[in-house]
Structure formats: C-alpha cells, structure tokens
Amino acid sequence: MGWILCVFMFLPSVCTSLYTLVPEESLGADQTLISYRGTFALGFFSPENSKKFFLGTWYNTIPKKPKVWVANRGSPLDSPGVLMLSADGNLVVLDGMTRKRVVWSSNASIPASAINATTAVMTDSGNLQLIFEQDILWQSFDHPSDTLLPSMKLSLNKITGQQACLTSWAALDDPQPGLFSVRIDPKLPSQLITWKGNATYWTSAICFGKDANPSFRNQSGEFFYVAHNFDAN
C-alpha cells in the first residue's frame, strides 16, 4: 500500500554505443551516454568553482546544460570516476584512480538469470534505466535529486517507508544534499510538505481523496497541478 504523487578487477572497454552501456564496457571522463533523440546526456561533471566530480544527467541541447539528476550526491569524487555494470548486474560508479572502490551503486535486486546480462539505457525522457530483456530492474526516476521531470513521481510506500523526494543542492556549485526537501509526510500523506532540515517550511494546505486532481496556489501566486493516486501495491 502506498501513496504516489504526480549506475573490478578487470579493465572494461570504453562505451561504444550512443545511449546504452553493456557488460564489459565503461563510461569515463569526457564520455557521455546521449539519449536517442539527443535530449539528455549522462556523464561525469564538475560544478563551477568545485574540484569534486559527480555522475549526473543534464539537458544536452540547452545552454549551460542544467543538471537534473546526480547519482553520487553523498560521495563526491576527487577525479572523474568510471561508470560500469558490476559482476552482479548493478550499475556502479568506481573511483577513477584504482577502479576498485565503489562510491555509488544502483543496489537493485538482480535475478540470477540477469547477472552479466543487464544493460543501462539513457532514455529520451531523462530516465537512466537498468534493464534485462524487457524488465526495468532499476531507474533513476525512482530516485529523484532536486528536479522533477515529466513522468517522474514523488512517492511514499506506507508499508516499507521508502520515499522518492526532492532534495535541494547544498549550494549552486555543490550537488550534495542541501537543507530543503519536498516529500510526503507519513503522518500527513495527503499533503506536499517542504522541509528545512527537520522543520516544516511550507505545506500545500490541500487535503484530497483518492484519485483527486486538485490545483493550488502558493504564496507567490503561482499555480501548481497535482495528481494524487492511491496504489494498493
């Protein structure tokens, strides 16, 4: 029951495909996965005025290429890392120096039949997916950073407590998690709440029922549209 609101010891070859990554290939410095229509790109970047490196997704055709998703927000690198598929089929980011230390993993539950057979795909919606045949085993849309893209959802699983929420950057040049977050409070599952640390900063002030599609106005007068669905799974 839940509420839903609307990436070791061997040296892999470099990525040879435009938008997919397969076993025994890697993505390193100055390399990118570009979505089929060229809208989004995935690669390592270093923010302006920073010496740290992150794996992230950005708009490929917009000036200054705004970043919309960051994998290793809590584990910045001192040099560009390496993205590859690990022996168990997960996406992992290794430090670029030794290629042994895992700094980030998709940490998905991979079936035995999919080990050494998974593929990473950069989709034109901005969603990085880990797939096996037709099954999506993991996707970045289930783990938002600070940006909500079309088809991405904020969610709360009331049974497991797992959440998908938005968390601000620590600063304009630091993608590490900041003070502000937007998420669903388990005690008030019918509201959107912005938190500053552990303190409530703003609420939507809307209580809505199953399958409601309300709109509301914030303090600046801007309108937002919210789709709320109940998922029994």
Backbone as CSV, one residue per row, in Angstrom:
resi,resn,N_x,N_y,N_z,CA_x,CA_y,CA_z,C_x,C_y,C_z
1,MET,0.857,-1.189,0.000,0.000,0.000,0.000,0.885,1.228,0.000
2,GLY,0.572,2.191,-0.792,1.416,3.369,-0.837,0.721,4.536,-1.493
3,TRP,1.331,5.686,-1.362,0.814,6.922,-1.959,1.800,7.380,-3.014
4,ILE,1.313,7.793,-4.153,2.179,8.234,-5.237,1.782,9.615,-5.692
5,LEU,2.703,10.488,-5.818,2.492,11.841,-6.325,3.390,12.013,-7.539
6,CYS,1.882,12.938,-8.598,2.482,13.333,-9.886,3.086,14.725,-9.995
7,VAL,24.564,3.290,-11.302,24.704,3.305,-12.089,25.913,2.825,-11.023
8,PHE,36.185,-4.709,-11.632,36.755,-4.778,-10.672,38.181,-5.205,-10.798
9,MET,37.982,-6.054,-10.938,39.397,-6.385,-11.068,39.849,-6.317,-12.521
10,PHE,38.965,-6.357,-13.476,39.347,-6.273,-14.867,39.132,-4.857,-15.374
11,LEU,39.725,-4.522,-16.497,39.596,-3.206,-17.103,38.637,-3.294,-18.275
12,PRO,37.418,-2.769,-18.150,36.455,-2.864,-19.232,36.804,-1.927,-20.374
13,SER,36.243,-2.242,-21.548,36.435,-1.371,-22.693,35.575,-0.137,-22.549
14,VAL,35.861,0.898,-23.333,35.065,2.115,-23.272,33.728,1.878,-23.936
15,CYS,32.772,2.729,-23.608,31.440,2.616,-24.178,31.485,2.938,-25.679
16,THR,30.891,2.058,-26.472,30.900,2.261,-27.914,29.531,2.636,-28.459
17,SER,28.505,2.602,-27.623,27.159,2.933,-28.070,26.800,4.344,-27.644
18,LEU,25.859,4.925,-28.353,25.455,6.292,-28.053,24.658,6.381,-26.768
19,TYR,23.697,5.478,-26.567,22.796,5.630,-25.430,22.672,4.387,-24.555
20,THR,23.466,3.341,-24.780,23.414,2.152,-23.934,24.802,1.800,-23.423
21,LEU,24.810,1.100,-22.282,26.042,0.596,-21.688,25.822,-0.878,-21.411
22,VAL,26.719,-1.723,-21.882,26.569,-3.170,-21.732,27.728,-3.704,-20.906
23,PRO,27.627,-4.972,-20.427,28.737,-5.548,-19.647,30.068,-5.462,-20.395
24,GLU,31.122,-5.255,-19.618,32.490,-5.136,-20.105,32.742,-3.829,-20.851
25,GLU,31.806,-2.887,-20.751,32.039,-1.526,-21.221,32.036,-0.589,-20.033
26,SER,32.652,0.580,-20.194,32.675,1.561,-19.116,32.516,2.949,-19.686
27,LEU,32.099,3.848,-18.812,31.958,5.263,-19.163,32.873,6.044,-18.241
28,GLY,33.817,6.781,-18.808,34.778,7.513,-18.003,34.768,8.994,-18.300
29,ALA,35.868,9.648,-17.970,35.980,11.100,-18.159,35.807,11.462,-19.625
30,ASP,35.097,12.559,-19.860,34.889,13.094,-21.209,34.100,12.155,-22.116
31,GLN,33.375,11.205,-21.521,32.492,10.328,-22.282,31.064,10.525,-21.784
32,THR,30.096,10.363,-22.653,28.699,10.532,-22.269,27.826,9.478,-22.938
33,LEU,26.731,9.167,-22.255,25.632,8.446,-22.882,24.611,9.506,-23.279
34,ILE,24.237,9.545,-24.526,23.287,10.538,-25.017,22.010,9.832,-25.440
35,SER,20.883,10.332,-24.995,19.607,9.690,-25.300,19.337,9.665,-26.791
36,TYR,18.418,8.812,-27.204,18.191,8.512,-28.621,17.976,9.754,-29.467
37,ARG,17.177,10.692,-28.965,16.914,11.919,-29.720,17.839,13.068,-29.327
38,GLY,18.790,12.798,-28.469,19.774,13.805,-28.109,19.335,14.796,-27.055
39,THR,18.209,14.534,-26.394,17.677,15.493,-25.420,18.492,15.519,-24.132
40,PHE,18.888,14.346,-23.642,19.597,14.253,-22.364,20.937,13.550,-22.550
41,ALA,21.858,13.850,-21.634,23.164,13.200,-21.624,23.499,12.786,-20.200
42,LEU,24.262,11.710,-20.081,24.735,11.213,-18.793,26.252,11.162,-18.824
43,GLY,26.887,11.684,-17.789,28.341,11.648,-17.731,28.850,12.244,-16.438
44,PHE,30.158,12.344,-16.329,30.774,12.935,-15.140,30.965,14.434,-15.366
45,PHE,30.741,15.187,-14.315,30.885,16.632,-14.399,31.438,17.175,-13.095
46,SER,32.014,18.339,-13.181,32.490,19.060,-12.004,31.834,20.425,-12.006
47,PRO,31.063,20.767,-10.978,30.393,22.070,-10.959,31.397,23.218,-11.001
48,GLU,30.927,24.356,-11.461,31.761,25.554,-11.476,32.233,25.879,-10.063
49,ASN,33.481,26.258,-9.932,34.089,26.604,-8.645,34.214,25.402,-7.706
50,SER,34.203,24.204,-8.274,34.330,22.998,-7.455,35.426,22.108,-8.014
51,LYS,36.091,21.348,-7.141,37.094,20.373,-7.551,36.575,18.947,-7.403
52,LYS,35.292,18.803,-7.124,34.678,17.498,-6.963,33.983,17.069,-8.258
53,PHE,33.824,15.751,-8.422,33.210,15.209,-9.629,32.013,14.334,-9.266
54,PHE,31.009,14.393,-10.132,29.767,13.660,-9.917,29.315,13.028,-11.226
55,LEU,28.580,11.931,-11.108,27.890,11.355,-12.265,26.495,11.942,-12.291
56,GLY,26.109,12.504,-13.431,24.799,13.138,-13.480,24.200,13.143,-14.866
57,THR,22.954,13.588,-14.910,22.197,13.728,-16.148,21.909,15.199,-16.371
58,TRP,22.002,15.644,-17.619,21.719,17.040,-17.928,21.024,17.159,-19.272
59,TYR,20.378,18.323,-19.456,19.803,18.644,-20.755,20.954,18.853,-21.739
60,ASN,20.945,18.096,-22.815,22.070,18.104,-23.739,22.042,19.258,-24.730
61,THR,20.862,19.835,-24.952,20.734,20.848,-26.004,20.453,22.245,-25.466
62,ILE,20.459,22.408,-24.153,20.192,23.706,-23.547,21.501,24.352,-23.124
63,PRO,21.689,25.644,-23.387,22.921,26.322,-22.960,23.161,26.146,-21.460
64,LYS,24.395,25.970,-21.103,24.843,25.739,-19.726,24.436,24.369,-19.196
65,LYS,23.662,23.608,-19.985,23.358,22.202,-19.708,22.954,21.966,-18.240
66,PRO,21.799,22.448,-17.828,21.382,22.274,-16.427,21.294,20.813,-16.026
67,LYS,21.789,20.522,-14.833,21.802,19.156,-14.315,20.454,18.839,-13.679
68,VAL,19.921,17.654,-13.975,18.595,17.288,-13.469,18.630,16.067,-12.560
69,TRP,19.738,15.336,-12.543,19.858,14.166,-11.664,21.325,13.905,-11.384
70,VAL,21.634,13.550,-10.129,23.006,13.263,-9.725,23.019,11.959,-8.951
71,ALA,23.919,11.051,-9.326,23.972,9.738,-8.690,24.664,9.790,-7.331
72,ASN,25.933,10.155,-7.323,26.758,10.083,-6.111,26.743,11.394,-5.337
73,ARG,25.560,11.884,-5.019,25.461,13.163,-4.314,26.178,13.126,-2.967
74,GLY,26.093,12.009,-2.274,26.695,11.912,-0.954,28.128,11.428,-0.971
75,SER,28.652,11.104,-2.147,30.020,10.579,-2.249,30.758,11.234,-3.408
76,PRO,31.046,12.530,-3.310,31.754,13.213,-4.400,33.141,12.624,-4.613
77,LEU,33.591,12.689,-5.866,34.885,12.148,-6.253,35.916,13.269,-6.379
78,ASP,37.189,12.931,-6.161,38.269,13.900,-6.328,38.759,13.958,-7.769
79,SER,38.337,12.998,-8.600,38.662,12.969,-10.019,37.520,12.244,-10.724
80,PRO,37.410,12.395,-12.052,36.315,11.705,-12.744,36.348,10.206,-12.467
81,GLY,35.186,9.626,-12.238,35.107,8.215,-11.932,34.859,7.374,-13.176
82,VAL,34.410,6.157,-12.941,34.104,5.208,-14.006,32.736,4.611,-13.724
83,LEU,31.866,4.647,-14.710,30.560,4.005,-14.608,30.611,2.700,-15.387
84,MET,30.134,1.619,-14.763,30.130,0.328,-15.440,29.070,-0.566,-14.801
85,LEU,28.880,-1.714,-15.401,27.996,-2.732,-14.850,28.846,-3.709,-14.049
86,SER,28.487,-3.921,-12.796,29.284,-4.793,-11.937,28.991,-6.258,-12.235
87,ALA,29.719,-7.126,-11.582,29.566,-8.560,-11.817,28.170,-9.057,-11.456
88,ASP,27.495,-8.369,-10.520,26.159,-8.817,-10.139,25.069,-8.166,-10.982
89,GLY,25.457,-7.329,-11.968,24.483,-6.728,-12.867,24.071,-5.323,-12.517
90,ASN,24.510,-4.813,-11.381,24.150,-3.453,-10.979,25.026,-2.419,-11.665
91,LEU,24.498,-1.194,-11.752,25.288,-0.057,-12.169,26.124,0.407,-10.986
92,VAL,27.404,0.654,-11.217,28.269,1.137,-10.140,29.156,2.262,-10.657
93,VAL,29.487,3.174,-9.760,30.493,4.201,-10.028,31.717,3.846,-9.203
94,LEU,32.848,3.692,-9.886,34.106,3.403,-9.225,34.972,4.648,-9.228
95,ASP,35.854,4.763,-8.229,36.781,5.896,-8.258,37.718,5.724,-9.447
96,GLY,38.072,6.819,-10.076,38.823,6.761,-11.318,40.274,6.360,-11.168
97,MET,40.798,6.352,-9.944,42.210,6.058,-9.735,42.468,4.550,-9.691
98,THR,41.757,3.831,-8.830,42.018,2.403,-8.660,41.004,1.525,-9.390
99,ARG,39.854,2.093,-9.699,38.741,1.334,-10.294,38.346,0.148,-9.419
100,LYS,38.534,0.283,-8.124,38.168,-0.784,-7.193,37.149,-0.311,-6.163
101,ARG,37.259,0.945,-5.740,36.369,1.447,-4.691,35.032,1.871,-5.292
102,VAL,33.954,1.254,-4.801,32.605,1.590,-5.266,32.104,2.787,-4.466
103,VAL,31.799,3.883,-5.156,31.301,5.070,-4.464,29.786,5.215,-4.609
104,TRP,29.204,4.494,-5.546,27.752,4.528,-5.719,27.320,3.264,-6.454
105,SER,26.123,2.763,-6.131,25.582,1.585,-6.798,24.076,1.743,-6.936
106,SER,23.528,1.193,-8.010,22.070,1.173,-8.150,21.438,0.263,-7.110
107,ASN,22.207,-0.681,-6.608,21.795,-1.506,-5.465,20.441,-2.175,-5.690
108,ALA,20.215,-2.633,-6.915,18.953,-3.305,-7.228,19.066,-4.799,-6.940
109,SER,17.916,-5.420,-6.762,17.872,-6.865,-6.599,17.865,-7.490,-7.991
110,ILE,18.966,-8.116,-8.359,19.139,-8.647,-9.708,18.863,-10.146,-9.709
111,PRO,17.922,-10.622,-10.525,17.686,-12.070,-10.601,18.893,-12.796,-11.174
112,ALA,19.055,-14.055,-10.805,20.212,-14.829,-11.247,20.321,-14.881,-12.764
113,SER,19.191,-14.913,-13.435,19.201,-15.000,-14.899,19.717,-13.726,-15.563
114,ALA,19.733,-12.614,-14.810,20.137,-11.329,-15.377,21.583,-10.976,-15.101
115,ILE,22.256,-11.735,-14.237,23.643,-11.440,-13.912,24.502,-11.553,-15.174
116,ASN,25.332,-10.520,-15.400,26.175,-10.410,-16.587,25.378,-10.241,-17.871
117,ALA,24.098,-9.850,-17.730,23.267,-9.691,-18.929,22.424,-8.432,-18.875
118,THR,22.672,-7.543,-17.917,21.906,-6.305,-17.818,22.468,-5.251,-18.764
119,THR,21.646,-4.243,-19.033,22.030,-3.138,-19.904,21.565,-1.833,-19.282
120,ALA,22.363,-0.792,-19.373,21.960,0.542,-18.929,21.559,1.345,-20.152
121,VAL,20.431,2.041,-20.048,19.905,2.815,-21.167,19.620,4.233,-20.708
122,MET,20.096,5.215,-21.469,19.758,6.616,-21.234,18.569,6.945,-22.122
123,THR,17.390,7.130,-21.530,16.185,7.355,-22.310,16.008,8.828,-22.644
124,ASP,15.163,9.113,-23.616,14.965,10.492,-24.039,14.044,11.267,-23.099
125,SER,13.543,10.615,-22.054,12.802,11.320,-21.015,13.721,11.772,-19.891
126,GLY,15.011,11.395,-19.965,15.949,11.730,-18.907,16.074,10.662,-17.857
127,ASN,15.474,9.508,-18.095,15.447,8.412,-17.138,16.562,7.424,-17.459
128,LEU,17.502,7.247,-16.547,18.530,6.228,-16.679,17.950,4.917,-16.170
129,GLN,17.912,3.904,-17.027,17.288,2.644,-16.669,18.283,1.499,-16.727
130,LEU,18.149,0.582,-15.780,18.884,-0.674,-15.775,17.892,-1.748,-16.176
131,ILE,18.126,-2.412,-17.295,17.125,-3.339,-17.824,17.725,-4.715,-18.077
132,PHE,16.828,-5.685,-18.091,17.155,-7.049,-18.507,16.016,-7.514,-19.401
133,GLU,16.342,-7.734,-20.661,15.327,-8.041,-21.654,14.287,-6.922,-21.658
134,GLN,13.037,-7.185,-21.275,12.010,-6.140,-21.275,11.718,-5.599,-19.881
135,ASP,12.431,-6.089,-18.878,12.151,-5.707,-17.493,13.056,-4.564,-17.036
136,ILE,12.457,-3.574,-16.368,13.214,-2.484,-15.757,13.541,-2.896,-14.318
137,LEU,14.812,-3.090,-14.032,15.242,-3.536,-12.709,15.493,-2.363,-11.767
138,TRP,15.830,-1.222,-12.343,16.105,-0.002,-11.560,16.010,1.161,-12.522
139,GLN,15.593,2.356,-11.989,15.569,3.546,-12.826,15.781,4.783,-11.966
140,SER,16.453,5.763,-12.554,16.757,6.979,-11.804,15.503,7.755,-11.452
141,PHE,14.421,7.593,-12.226,13.175,8.303,-11.920,12.608,7.910,-10.558
142,ASP,12.998,6.757,-10.034,12.544,6.350,-8.698,13.420,6.944,-7.601
143,HIS,14.465,7.652,-8.002,15.405,8.224,-7.031,15.735,9.658,-7.447
144,PRO,14.760,10.568,-7.380,14.975,11.951,-7.828,16.076,12.652,-7.034
145,SER,16.637,13.684,-7.642,17.610,14.535,-6.946,16.914,15.814,-6.506
146,ASP,17.062,16.893,-7.282,16.405,18.151,-6.932,15.418,18.605,-8.003
147,THR,15.248,17.809,-9.063,14.429,18.213,-10.204,13.372,17.156,-10.495
148,LEU,12.149,17.608,-10.710,11.056,16.715,-11.078,10.799,16.872,-12.574
149,LEU,11.060,15.818,-13.329,10.846,15.814,-14.767,9.486,15.205,-15.099
150,PRO,8.949,15.462,-16.290,7.692,14.835,-16.697,7.774,13.312,-16.553
151,SER,6.727,12.728,-15.997,6.595,11.291,-15.724,7.336,10.846,-14.468
152,MET,8.112,11.713,-13.854,8.748,11.392,-12.580,7.738,11.615,-11.460
153,LYS,7.834,10.845,-10.389,6.852,10.909,-9.311,7.533,11.036,-7.953
154,LEU,6.877,11.768,-7.067,7.241,11.741,-5.657,6.337,10.712,-5.010
155,SER,6.896,9.861,-4.160,6.088,8.751,-3.658,6.430,8.420,-2.215
156,LEU,5.508,7.712,-1.601,5.683,7.193,-0.246,5.049,5.816,-0.178
157,ASN,5.839,4.818,0.161,5.324,3.474,0.405,5.048,3.355,1.897
158,LYS,3.777,3.277,2.240,3.387,3.293,3.648,3.773,2.009,4.365
159,ILE,4.074,0.950,3.631,4.453,-0.312,4.258,5.955,-0.344,4.540
160,THR,6.756,-0.031,3.522,8.205,-0.087,3.686,8.802,1.224,4.182
161,GLY,8.054,2.332,4.008,8.568,3.642,4.386,9.479,4.253,3.341
162,GLN,9.703,3.554,2.239,10.564,4.079,1.192,9.922,5.283,0.527
163,GLN,10.739,6.315,0.282,10.240,7.548,-0.310,11.056,7.945,-1.531
164,ALA,10.385,8.610,-2.444,11.055,9.321,-3.530,10.730,10.791,-3.325
165,CYS,11.732,11.595,-3.069,11.520,13.006,-2.743,12.538,13.861,-3.476
166,LEU,12.333,15.165,-3.427,13.287,16.110,-3.989,14.100,16.722,-2.860
167,THR,15.404,16.847,-3.064,16.283,17.462,-2.075,17.175,18.482,-2.777
168,SER,17.224,19.678,-2.236,17.990,20.752,-2.860,19.483,20.451,-2.868
169,TRP,20.205,21.138,-3.764,21.663,21.125,-3.704,22.108,21.886,-2.458
170,ALA,23.267,21.547,-1.943,23.810,22.261,-0.784,24.141,23.707,-1.147
171,ALA,24.548,23.924,-2.403,24.849,25.262,-2.914,24.783,25.193,-4.429
172,LEU,24.865,26.351,-5.087,24.780,26.368,-6.541,25.886,25.555,-7.195
173,ASP,27.028,25.426,-6.532,28.146,24.676,-7.081,28.436,23.403,-6.289
174,ASP,27.428,22.921,-5.548,27.612,21.721,-4.722,26.349,20.852,-4.755
175,PRO,26.359,19.753,-5.536,25.172,18.898,-5.644,24.879,18.048,-4.416
176,GLN,25.736,18.088,-3.421,25.461,17.296,-2.232,24.130,17.736,-1.613
177,PRO,23.432,16.821,-0.907,22.108,17.148,-0.363,22.127,18.394,0.507
178,GLY,21.173,19.293,0.235,21.072,20.537,0.991,20.033,20.471,2.093
179,LEU,19.654,21.635,2.593,18.730,21.706,3.731,17.279,21.447,3.348
180,PHE,16.892,21.803,2.132,15.484,21.768,1.770,15.110,20.480,1.039
181,SER,13.934,19.972,1.354,13.421,18.791,0.670,11.913,18.908,0.527
182,VAL,11.391,18.274,-0.508,9.947,18.195,-0.730,9.567,16.726,-0.701
183,ARG,8.701,16.363,0.207,8.325,14.961,0.329,6.956,14.846,0.980
184,ILE,6.495,13.624,1.070,5.211,13.325,1.688,5.463,12.869,3.122
185,ASP,4.798,13.497,4.054,4.924,13.127,5.456,4.030,11.921,5.733
186,PRO,4.577,10.810,6.273,3.735,9.649,6.569,2.557,9.974,7.479
187,LYS,2.704,11.019,8.317,1.614,11.392,9.215,0.562,12.234,8.510
188,LEU,0.933,12.857,7.382,0.007,13.689,6.611,0.143,13.325,5.132
189,PRO,-0.244,12.097,4.751,0.026,11.617,3.394,-0.755,12.319,2.299
190,SER,-1.689,13.198,2.671,-2.475,13.891,1.650,-1.979,15.308,1.389
191,GLN,-0.738,15.590,1.813,-0.176,16.922,1.603,1.255,16.825,1.101
192,LEU,1.628,17.815,0.311,3.024,18.007,-0.035,3.639,18.948,0.988
193,ILE,4.811,18.594,1.492,5.446,19.411,2.521,6.896,19.705,2.126
194,THR,7.283,20.969,2.235,8.677,21.356,2.079,9.299,21.458,3.462
195,TRP,10.428,20.789,3.622,11.121,20.779,4.898,12.433,21.559,4.792
196,LYS,12.781,22.257,5.856,14.100,22.857,6.016,14.753,22.123,7.170
197,GLY,15.612,21.161,6.828,16.109,20.255,7.849,14.965,19.381,8.329
198,ASN,14.698,19.406,9.630,13.595,18.636,10.196,12.378,19.498,10.511
199,ALA,12.421,20.752,10.095,11.324,21.680,10.383,10.464,21.890,9.142
200,THR,9.151,21.947,9.345,8.242,22.214,8.240,8.431,23.642,7.755
201,TYR,8.641,23.802,6.456,8.869,25.117,5.871,7.657,25.606,5.092
202,TRP,6.959,24.689,4.421,5.774,25.034,3.628,4.954,23.772,3.408
203,THR,3.633,23.923,3.389,2.747,22.799,3.073,1.780,23.230,1.992
204,SER,1.255,22.253,1.275,0.324,22.563,0.195,-1.032,23.000,0.719
205,ALA,-1.327,22.708,1.993,-2.602,23.089,2.607,-3.791,22.510,1.840
206,ILE,-3.567,21.343,1.230,-4.629,20.677,0.480,-4.789,19.259,1.013
207,CYS,-6.002,18.907,1.335,-6.327,17.532,1.698,-7.244,16.992,0.621
208,PHE,-6.833,15.934,-0.026,-7.624,15.414,-1.131,-7.763,13.909,-1.013
209,GLY,-8.786,13.395,-1.620,-9.099,11.990,-1.526,-8.516,11.182,-2.662
210,LYS,-8.926,9.951,-2.730,-8.441,9.024,-3.743,-8.723,9.540,-5.150
211,ASP,-7.703,9.471,-6.008,-7.814,9.839,-7.428,-8.208,11.296,-7.644
212,ALA,-7.908,12.162,-6.689,-8.213,13.582,-6.867,-7.119,14.256,-7.686
213,ASN,-7.500,15.318,-8.401,-6.548,16.072,-9.211,-6.703,17.564,-8.930
214,PRO,-6.325,18.015,-7.757,-6.537,19.425,-7.408,-5.420,20.320,-7.919
215,SER,-5.661,21.619,-7.885,-4.614,22.607,-8.116,-4.625,23.545,-6.923
216,PHE,-3.503,24.203,-6.666,-3.441,25.121,-5.539,-2.478,26.250,-5.862
217,ARG,-2.547,27.312,-5.085,-1.719,28.493,-5.297,-0.772,28.653,-4.107
218,ASN,0.513,28.879,-4.398,1.445,29.093,-3.304,1.502,30.577,-2.942
219,GLN,2.407,30.918,-2.024,2.438,32.283,-1.516,2.839,33.301,-2.575
220,SER,3.549,32.886,-3.606,3.950,33.816,-4.658,2.870,33.985,-5.716
221,GLY,1.777,33.215,-5.600,0.680,33.342,-6.540,0.762,32.397,-7.714
222,GLU,1.787,31.525,-7.752,1.914,30.602,-8.862,1.022,29.387,-8.654
223,PHE,0.462,28.867,-9.737,-0.405,27.700,-9.670,0.395,26.426,-9.893
224,PHE,0.017,25.394,-9.185,0.592,24.078,-9.379,-0.542,23.087,-9.614
225,TYR,-0.234,22.039,-10.375,-1.214,20.976,-10.616,-0.682,19.696,-10.001
226,VAL,-1.468,19.049,-9.211,-1.041,17.847,-8.511,-1.998,16.710,-8.826
227,ALA,-1.455,15.592,-9.247,-2.260,14.388,-9.434,-1.934,13.431,-8.298
228,HIS,-2.940,12.951,-7.632,-2.756,12.094,-6.476,-3.475,10.777,-6.733
229,ASN,-2.745,9.689,-6.588,-3.320,8.370,-6.824,-3.015,7.450,-5.658
230,PHE,-3.885,6.504,-5.442,-3.707,5.515,-4.398,-3.298,4.210,-5.045
231,ASP,-2.163,3.653,-4.601,-1.658,2.420,-5.171,-1.714,1.338,-4.111
232,ALA,-2.536,0.345,-4.349,-2.711,-0.726,-3.367,-1.520,-1.661,-3.335
233,ASN,-0.603,-1.557,-4.312,0.549,-2.427,-4.339,1.694,-1.870,-3.503
